[in-house]
Amino acid sequence: MSSADFINSFFEFEQKNNLFGIKIKGCKFWDYIRWPVIEYIVSDKYKPKLSFQYHRLSARRTKSLKEILAGSLYFIPYATKLIFNYFALRNNMFDLVIFDHSNRKIIDNMRVNQITYPFIKHFDNSFSILVFDPSQPKDNVDGKYPCRVINTRIFYILAKMFVRFIRLSDEDKVKIEKLRRLILSNYGINCDINQTIKDIYLPQLILTKAFKVMLRKIKPKLVIIVYDGKKYFIQAPHDLGIPVLELQHGAITLLDPYYSYPDLSLQEIDTIPDYFFTFGKYWNNKVNSPSCRIDVGSPYFEQISKDIKGRRIKRNSKNILAVSALDYNMAESISEFAELMPDYEVYYKLRPEEYVGWKELYPKKMTEQKNITFIDNDKKSIFEYLCEANYVISTFSTAIHEALFFGANVIIFKGWQSEMFQDLADDGYALQAASAKQIKEIVIMNKKSEKSIESEYLYKSDSLKNMEEQLKRRML
């Protein structure tokens, strides 16, 4: 079964069984664990062989209380500061509250989030902004952002501790067991729903209550998020009648469970943002949810692309960039291609989560090939590699669209999840290959895509201006 067939069948499965309507502990819980359950089924049954697989949910266990307490001592200063900040907020109101994302890049010589930082930097003088920063101490952004910042990491530690004291009712246990049997009968997978709820859903119930206390105190007009799979930062403001705006962070498709909710309305589910700012018109049709999609652009990418284009980087006809999508089959094909084409230099860009220990994860033969260079750091921008490469290869990555923006030749490797970008091939914007020999044929014959995609269609220009207009017109 292909990834597209599986996802579509799963959408039908959850609608047929009204999973979005089921409540555990008095709240609709399915959207909280939806993606982890999909991940579990996929990893166990449908995904092709990967040596660097997603973690199986059955292996996910809450840390021991001893470990949590030991770790919490490290955050005592942050807990103290959080309490101080809470009382200091007594007479402060904010237009915007931003739930920052813990992903970091170097901007203005600081490690900050590339989605929220440009937004905050531009709008700090126009709106009063408060940032909830979930990062660990080494990535704390207090003092880096021009606005007020509260580190909320301690909330997550406490949630993990307190979840041990939550007890499920017999009625809830029956619902959980029924769901486990449903998944078993439909997919042949004995998914540990009970443990998933304890690890993922219940901590977020606690976080929802905690952030409702904070939000009720400061009464923001709008909450802004960068989605990372969590739902509490949508649920909490919605419980208080506060609208939520999400800023697009990467590639999305109609087959992405994060952004696909067929036949649901905002009245039926509280964990979908009211507004969604996309990179460009192309992405508006990749969201299948009740959220209001508005194409505005990406401030970070807009600035980076201007800088990169200004440098006039030359392409190397024998330079190939492969971008990891955690697909072992693609990795093996790239290795074989490099062996078939020793005169070509292949750069293999790893995902950040692969930076540590990748030599033990990839085939030894591949890691020792002289014409393959693994990129396991961000010292050099991926955008530079995209501009240097003659061909960019991946199955599923935002880098594919960024490569098209910079005018590179794109090959979509037909592996797991490549169907999610099938429209690019169908519309003539990208080439496709399913083996090393097919990649070799494309490269040797110097094949090009049938047409080029308009850069403005992918990434709208004047992003900050567009955001300001929409914020003032629709939300503030």
N, C-alpha and C positions, 0 to 999 in steps of 0.2 A: 504494500500500500504506500502511495506517495505521501509526502507531507501535506500536500493540498487536499488529497482525498481524506486523510485522517482528520485534519482540522475541520473540514466541512461536515464530516460525519459527527464529530464531537459537538459542533454547534447544534446539530439536529438532536443529538442525545440530550444535551442540557435543556433544550427547549421542550422536548417531548416529556421530560420528567420534572419540569418546572423547578429546576434546581435553584434559580434565582429567587424563588419565593419562599424557600425553606429557611426557618429561623433557628439559630442555636444561641442560647443565652439571650433570647429576646431580640436578636438582630439578624438580618439577612446575611448569611455568612459565605455563600458560595463564591462571590467575586474575590474574596480574600484568599481563597485557596485554589481558585480556578487554574491559574497558570502552574503552580507547583504540581497539581494533579496531572495536568497535561504533560509536564516535564517528566514526571514519573512514568507514565504510560509510554511515552515516546522513547525514553531512554531504555526501558526494559524490553519493548516489543518491536518498535518500528525503525528506530534510528540505526543507520549503518554503523559498522564497527568503528569505534573511536577509542584511542588510548588515552585521550584527554577529555573524557566524558563529563557531562554535567553530574554533579553529586546526586546520587539517588536519595529520594526522600526517606527510604527505609534506614539509611545510614545517618540521617539527621537526628540528633538527639540533643535535648537541652543540656547545657553544661551543668556540672554538679554545683550544688549550692556553695561548696567550699571554693570552687574556682571563681564563681561569680562574686563572692564576698572579697576574695583576694584581689580581683580586678577592680572592684568598686573602690577600694582604698586609694587607688591611683586617681580616682575622680572626685575625692572628697573636696578638693579646692573648687572644682567645677560645680558641685552640688551647693556649696556655700555661696558661690557667686550667683547661681541660678536663683536661690532664695532671695538674695539681696536684690537682684534685678526684678524679681516678681513684685516686691513691695515698692521698688523704685518706679514701677510702671503705673502706680496708682492714679496719677493725674495725667497720664500720657495717652493720647489717642493716635492711631496710625491709619493712614489711607490704605497702605498695602502691608500685608504680612507675607513674607516669602519663606517657604520651606526649602532651604538650600539643599542641593544634591552633593553628596560626598565625593563625587568624581572631581579630580583636580587637574588643571593644566597651568603652565607658566604663562601668565599675562602680566605685563607691567612689572616683570621680575618678581612676581608673587605666585604662589600656588593657590589658585582660586578656581571656582567653577566657571567653565567657559560659556555656559548658558545664562546664568544669573548675574555674573559680575558685570558684563557690559551693560546689561539692563539697569542694574542698580547704579552704576557709575553715571549713566546718562540721566536717570530720572530722580536722583537723590535731591536735586534742587527743585523739582516740580511737585514731588509728593513726599509725605513723611513715610519712611519705610522702616520696618522692623524685620530682621532676618532671624529665623530659627536655624541654627547651625548644628547638624547632627554629627559632625566629624569628630574623629579622635583628636587628642591634644596636639599631635604633630601637624595636623592639617587645620587647626583652629583658625578661622578667618577674622576673629575679633581684631580690629586694628588695621585690617587689610581692606575691608569694605568701608565706604564713606558714611554708612548709616549705622544705626543701632543694631548690635548683634548679640544674641543670647545663645550660648552653647547649650544644647538640650541633650547631650549624650547621656547624661545621668538618667534621663527618662527611660532610655532603652535598657539600661542595666536594671533599674528598679522593676520595669515591666517583666523582665526575664525572671526576677526573683519572686515577684508577687503572683505570677501565673501559677506557681506551684500550689497556691492556696485556693485556687478556683476549682469548684466542683461542678460537674455537669449533672443535670437532672436525669432521672430515668427516661423521661420522654426524649431528651436530647440524645441520650445514648442509643435509643431505638432508631432515631433518625439517622444517626451516624452509621449504625450497622446496616440499615437499609441501603444507604448510599454505597457502602463498601460492596454489598452484594450486587448492586446495580452495575458498578464498574467491573466487577469480576465476571458477571454474566455477559456483558457487552464486549469486554476487551480481554478477558482471560487474565487479568492482572489483579493480584490481591494487594490493593493499595492500602497502606496504613493510614486511613482517614483520621482515626482518633489521634495518632501522634502528630499528624499534620496540623490538626486543629490546635493542639497544645503548643506546637512550636511556632505557628504562623498566625493563626486567627486570634487566639486568646490574648497574646501580648498586645496585639493591635487594639483590642477592646479597651485594655488599660490605657494605652497611649491616646486613644480617642477621648477618654474621660479627662486625662491630664491636660491635653491641649485645648479642650473645651473650656477648662478653667482659665487658661491663659487668654484665649480668644474672647471669652465673655468679658474679661477685664478691660481689654484694649479696644474692642469693638471696631475692627478694621472694615473698610468698605469692600475689600476684595482680598482673597487669598490666592497667591500664585505658587504653582508647584512645577517641579521638573520630575516627571514620573520615574520611579525606580522599583515599581512592583508593589509598593505599599498602598494601603487604602485609608488608613486612619487620617491622613492629612486632607482627604476629601470628605470623609464622613464627619469629622469634627466640625468644620465650618458649616456644612450642610445642615447638621443638627441645630445650628444656631441661625439658620437662614442667611448665611453669608455665601455669596457666589464664589466659584472657584475657576481660575484660569490656569490652563496648562501650557507651558512653552515646549514646543517640539524639541527633542534632544537628539534624534537620529532617524534612521530609516524606519518607515512603517508601511504596512501593507494590509490589504483586506483580509489576509489570512493570519494576521497577528492577533492573538487572543487579547493582548493588552488594549487593542483599539477596535475590536470587532464584537459588537453586541447586537446581532440580528434581531429585529422585531421587538426591541425594548425601548421604553420611553424613560425620561428622567423621573417620571412619577413612580416607575416600577423599581428603580435602582438608585440608591443614594451615593454610589461610589464612582460616578462618572463626572468629570468636570463639566461645568456649564459652558465654558468657552475653551477653544483650542486654537492657539496661534501656530500656524504652520509656516514652513520655510518658503513655500510658493504654491501656486495653483495646482501644480502636479500632485501635491500631497493631500489636497482637500478631498479628493476622491478615494484616498487610501484609508480613510477613517469611516468605519461603519458603526456609528454610535449616535445617540441623540445630541451630543455636544455640538455647539455652534462653531463651525470651522471657519477661520479667517486667515487668509494668506497675508503675512506681513514681512517675512524674510528672517534671516539669522544674522544678528549683529556681529557675532564672533566670526562666522564664516565670511561675511561680507568684508570685514577688515583684513582677514587673512588672505582672501583671494586677491584683494587689491595689492597687498604687499607682494604676494607671489608673482602676480602678473607683471608688476613693476620691475621685477628682477629679470624677466625675459629668459627664463631657464630653458636650455636647449634639450630636446629629446634625443635619447640615444637609441638608434635603431636596433641595437642588440641588448637592450635593457628590458627585462620583464619583471613586473611587480605582481606577486601573488599575495593576496590579503587573506589571512586565516579566518575561517568561519567555523572552526572546530570540526572540520570534516576530514576524517582520516583518508577517505578515498581520494579527495582532492590533493592532499599532501603526497600520497603515493604517486599520483599522476604527475605532479610537479617534479618529483624526484626523477621519475622516468623521463620526462621531457628534458630535464637538465642533462641527463645521461645521453639522450639522443642528440642534443644540441650543445656540445661542449664549448662552442664559441660564443654562446649567449650567457650573460650574467643574470641570474635569477635572485631577486630580493624577496624574501619571505617575511612579510610583516605580521608579527604575532599580535594576538589580542593581549591587553594589559594583564589579564588573569593568567596568561601563559608565560609571562616574563621570568618568573621564578621556576626553575626546574624543567625548562622545556627540553633540555638535552636528554633527560630521562623519559620524556613523553613521546618524542618523535622517533621514527625508525633510525637506528644508528647509522645505517648506510646514508640516509639523507643528511644527517647532521654533519657528516664527514665529506660530503661532496664539495669539491673545490669551487665550483661555479654557482653554489647556493650560499647566500648570506642571510642568516636569520637576524631580523631586526627585533631586539628584545628591550628596547628603550625608546624614549621620546626625545632624545637629544636632537635629532633631526626631524623636522615636521613631516608627517605623512604626506602633506600637500606637495612638498618638494619631490618626494618619490613619485607621486602621481604625475607631476609635470616632466620628470626625467624619463619615465617609462614609455616604451613604444606600445606595450600592451599591459593592461591591468586585468588580473584574473581573480575571481572569487565566486562563491556560491551565494552568499547572503551577507552584505555589509554596506553600510552607508558610504564606504569608499567607492563603491560602484557609481553612485550618483555624483559624488564629488569628482571622480575621474571623468565622467561625461561632461561635467561643467568645465573642466580644464581642457577638454578636447582630446583626451586620450582614447585609444582604441580599447574597448571593453569586451572581455570574454567572460560570459557567465558559465561557470563550470556546472554541469548538470549533476549536482549532488543533492544532499539533503537540504531542503528549504529553497532550492533554486527556483522552484515553481512560484515562489513569492515575488520574484522579479521577472516572471515570464512575459509580462506586458512590455518590458523594454526590448526583448528579443522579437516579440510579435509585431511591435511597432517599428522595427528596423533600426533601433538605436544601439543595439548590442549584438554581438555574435555569441554563439553557443558551442560548447565542446564537452564531450563526455569521456575523453581519454587523452593520454599523452600524445598519441599519434594524430588525433584531431587538432590538438593545440599546435603541434608541429606543422601540420598542413596549413593552418591559418597564418602562422608566423612566416613560414617560407614563402607562401604566395602573397604575403603582405595584404591580406584581406582586410577590408574596411566595412564598417556598418553601412547600411543603405542610406541613412540620413543622420543628421546631427540634431540633438535636442536643444531647444532655446534655453540659454542660461537663465533668463528671467523667469521662465516657466518653472524651473527647479528651485532657484533661490532668488526671491524678489529683492530688488534693490531698494535703497532708502528705508531699511528695516526699522531703525529707531523712530524715524518720522512716522512710518506707518503704524507702529505700535502706539505712539502718542496719540495719534488721531483716533484710533480704535478705543483706547482706554478712556479718553475724554467723551467720546460719542456714545459708547455703549455701557460703560461700566462705572465710571466715576463722576 
